[in-house]
């Protein structure tokens, strides 16, 4: 296999990884927005719980707080998974870029 075909294949792989990274970055942005909305809702409910004196209302708030809290934990898990994927793709991209630089013909 000639060196040019190897370089072409590496460049195609690099392009594919760049596209995947762009998709993951967009997904991370969506998740961050969702996470901040859920976190602000959770904080709002927590403040209401702190100020509440009625036992019945407190129990209702506590149930809502637990539901929002579990949703936040799910979002955190998805966020961590996306971060791991981004880190993996970034490392793979760096390796491919180093190989391309190594295999490029040097000009005198």
Buried (B, 14 or more C-beta within 10 A) or exposed (E): EEEEEEBEEBEEBBEEBEEBBEEBEEBBEEBEEBBEEBBEBBEEBBEBBEEBEEEEEBEBBBEBBEEBBEBBEEBBEBBEEBEEBBEEBEEBBEEBEEBBEEEEEEEE
